Amino acid sequence: MYYIISGAEMIDLNAPDPDEEFQEAVLEDGLIYTKVKVHKSLFETNCLVSAAKLKCHSSAGISLSLKNFIGLLPVSIYRLSGTSARAEYVHAPDPITQIPYNIIDLARLFPIDFAFIDGIRAIDKGEGPWVNGISFVQPGLLVASVEAIAADTICCQGMSIDPKALYPTSPFVNCYNHLTMATEYGLGSKNLEDIQVLGNDIDDAVYPYHYRIRKLQLKSS
């Protein structure tokens, strides 16, 4: 479940309550969307925070602050074939483009004001407990920034991942690098020379991830 916290109130973004319908956001020149239906609270917040975990992702390569906002899409609308998850819609029809395009469109529609990535305890070798062979790890790393792309870039460094890696180079073996796309769309910079790091030196905070991302076998049409 994905929630927005406003004071002490928790809101389920998968249901329009207390309204009867979701609210539309219009996007010009979207890669996937011309409009998106989401919970109205996203239009009312004055500080939008992405609180994510430090992990890799078999389809997206990495799952950090930008990828985290896939959770803004209500499952009741953005799913296919009556499934209970939005994954089938987000990954189809072309996995190489669909996830990064979703990420970029949502980043343009709902710019992240503050990114917070928790790597105190996390998982490696997969994106969730449903993946066989995952490892529970303790990188002991927290990353926060008012620039989401900068935060995700530094997280890559902390995971011993090249943030400039291009498809089909690991970890982006199944889709385009959305950090590269976000930089090209002027949403921030993944260039390390543009990022000021405060606190620990990133070289002293590296916890190498032993991610195992394999090329997905696409279904024939």
C-alpha positions in Angstrom: 0.0 0.0 0.0 1.2 3.5 -0.7 0.3 6.5 1.5 0.7 10.2 1.9 1.1 11.4 5.5 -0.5 14.8 6.2 -0.1 15.5 9.9 -1.5 12.5 11.7 -3.7 11.4 8.8 -2.8 8.5 6.5 -4.3 8.4 3.0 -4.6 5.3 0.8 -3.7 6.5 -2.7 -5.4 3.5 -4.2 -8.8 4.8 -3.3 -10.3 8.2 -4.1 -11.9 8.6 -0.6 -13.4 10.8 0.6 -14.2 11.8 -3.0 -16.0 9.5 -5.3 -13.5 9.8 -8.2 -9.8 10.4 -8.7 -8.6 13.8 -9.9 -6.9 14.3 -13.3 -3.5 15.8 -13.9 -2.7 16.9 -17.5 0.7 16.5 -19.0 1.9 18.0 -22.3 4.1 16.0 -24.5 4.1 13.0 -22.1 6.0 9.9 -23.0 3.1 7.6 -21.9 0.4 9.9 -20.6 -1.5 13.0 -21.7 -3.3 12.8 -18.3 -3.1 10.8 -15.1 -5.8 10.1 -12.5 -4.6 10.2 -8.9 -5.7 11.0 -5.4 -6.6 14.7 -5.0 -4.3 15.1 -2.0 -1.4 15.2 -4.5 -2.6 18.5 -5.7 -3.0 19.9 -2.2 0.4 19.2 -0.6 3.0 22.0 -0.4 5.9 19.5 0.1 6.0 16.2 -1.7 8.4 13.7 -0.2 9.5 10.4 -1.7 10.6 8.0 1.1 12.2 5.0 -0.5 14.4 2.0 0.2 17.9 1.4 -1.1 17.4 -1.5 -3.6 17.8 -2.7 -7.1 14.9 -3.7 -9.3 14.8 -6.5 -12.0 12.8 -4.4 -14.5 13.9 -0.8 -13.6 17.5 -1.5 -12.7 17.2 0.6 -9.5 14.3 1.4 -7.2 15.0 4.7 -5.4 13.2 8.0 -5.0 12.1 8.4 -8.6 11.0 4.8 -9.2 9.1 5.0 -5.8 6.5 7.4 -7.4 5.1 4.6 -9.5 3.1 4.0 -6.4 1.1 7.2 -7.1 -0.8 5.4 -9.7 -4.0 3.8 -8.3 -4.1 0.1 -8.8 -7.8 0.2 -9.5 -7.1 2.2 -12.7 -3.6 1.3 -13.7 -3.8 -2.5 -14.0 -4.6 -5.0 -16.8 -6.4 -8.3 -17.0 -8.1 -7.9 -13.7 -4.9 -8.3 -11.7 -4.4 -6.8 -8.3 -1.1 -5.1 -9.2 -0.2 -2.2 -11.5 2.9 -4.0 -12.7 1.4 -5.4 -15.9 0.4 -1.9 -17.1 3.6 -0.2 -16.0 5.8 -2.9 -17.7 3.8 -3.2 -20.9 3.7 -3.1 -23.9 7.5 -2.5 -24.2 9.5 -3.1 -20.9 12.5 -1.4 -22.4 10.7 1.9 -22.4 7.5 1.6 -20.3 9.0 1.8 -16.8 11.4 4.7 -17.5 8.7 6.5 -19.5 6.3 6.1 -16.5 9.0 7.3 -14.1 9.7 10.4 -16.2 6.1 11.4 -16.8 5.3 11.1 -13.1 8.4 13.1 -12.2 7.3 15.8 -14.5 3.7 15.8 -13.2 4.7 15.6 -9.5 8.1 17.0 -8.9 9.7 15.6 -5.7 10.5 18.3 -3.2 12.5 16.1 -0.9 14.0 12.7 -1.4 14.8 10.4 1.5 16.3 6.9 0.9 16.6 4.5 3.7 19.6 2.1 3.5 20.1 1.4 7.1 18.5 -2.0 6.5 17.5 -3.1 3.0 17.5 -6.0 0.6 19.9 -7.1 -2.2 19.5 -9.5 -5.1 15.9 -8.5 -5.8 13.2 -5.9 -5.1 11.1 -7.7 -2.6 10.5 -10.8 -0.4 8.6 -12.5 -3.3 11.9 -12.8 -5.2 13.8 -16.1 -4.6 17.3 -15.7 -3.3 17.2 -12.2 -1.9 19.5 -11.1 0.9 18.8 -8.9 3.8 21.6 -6.4 4.2 22.6 -3.5 6.4 24.4 -0.9 4.4 24.0 1.7 7.2 23.3 4.5 4.7 20.8 7.3 4.7 20.6 9.7 1.7 18.5 12.9 1.6 18.3 15.7 -0.8 16.0 18.4 -2.3 17.1 17.0 -5.7 15.7 13.6 -6.3 18.1 12.7 -9.1 21.1 13.7 -7.1 19.9 11.5 -4.2 19.4 8.5 -6.5 22.8 9.1 -8.1 24.6 9.2 -4.8 22.7 6.0 -3.8 24.0 4.3 -6.9 27.5 5.3 -5.9 26.8 3.9 -2.4 25.6 0.6 -3.9 28.7 0.4 -6.2 26.5 0.9 -9.2 27.4 3.2 -12.1 24.7 5.8 -12.4 25.8 6.5 -16.0 25.4 2.9 -17.1 23.3 2.7 -20.3 20.9 0.0 -21.5 21.7 -3.0 -21.7 24.5 -2.6 -19.2 23.9 -3.8 -15.6 21.8 -2.9 -13.7 19.8 -1.4 -16.6 19.7 -4.7 -18.5 15.9 -4.6 -19.1 15.1 -0.9 -19.7 16.6 2.5 -20.3 18.4 4.3 -17.5 15.7 6.7 -16.1 18.4 8.8 -14.4 19.8 9.6 -17.8 16.4 10.4 -19.2 15.6 12.6 -16.2 18.8 14.5 -16.8 18.0 14.9 -20.4 14.5 16.3 -19.5 16.0 18.9 -17.3 14.7 17.4 -14.0 18.1 17.5 -12.4 21.6 16.2 -12.9 23.1 12.7 -12.5 26.6 14.1 -13.1 28.7 13.7 -9.9 30.5 16.9 -10.5 27.2 18.8 -10.2 26.4 17.2 -6.8 27.6 18.5 -3.5 27.8 15.8 -0.9 27.6 16.7 2.8 28.4 14.3 5.6 30.4 11.2 5.1 32.6 10.9 2.0 30.7 8.6 -0.4 33.8 6.5 -0.9 33.8 5.7 2.8 30.1 4.8 2.8 30.1 2.3 -0.1 28.3 -1.0 0.5 28.6 -3.1 -2.7 25.4 -4.7 -3.7 25.6 -8.1 -5.3 22.5 -7.6 -7.4 21.6 -10.4 -9.8 19.6 -8.8 -12.6 18.9 -11.1 -15.5 17.5 -10.3 -18.9 13.8 -10.7 -18.9 12.2 -13.2 -21.2 9.6 -11.3 -23.1 6.3 -13.0 -24.0 5.7 -13.3 -27.8 2.7 -11.5 -29.0 
